[in-house]
Amino acid sequence: MAEVPAVEVVSTASVHLLSAAAVHLGLAEDLPEHRDLDEARTLIDALAGLLTAAAPHLGHHHAAPLRDGLKSLQLAFREASAIPDATGEGPGEKFTGPVYG
């Protein structure tokens, strides 16, 4: 682990959070019927917190695609919700600010 750059550790953890949230939103090809919005909310919150804290250290090249993925998940969550959260109160929005489609 000592030889693995921090940017790789953060990026890998972010991809795991992105993937897990997508599964819980029912976006996974192999589990399209699976949906657990409570689990998805937790994962999106964790991803948003991690990216907000780490982005200044990641640089635009690494942070931008992760932020794009996060925004896509936030929008998918809003679409999947029977009663969407108010703007600014969705998963991760306390870290990222309001997300608009």
ABEGO torsion letter per residue (X at the ends): XAABBAAAAAAAAAAAAAAAAAAAAGABAABAABBBAAAAAAAAAAAAAAAAAAAAAAEAAAAAAAAAAAAAAAAAAAAABABBBBBGABBGAAAAEBBBX
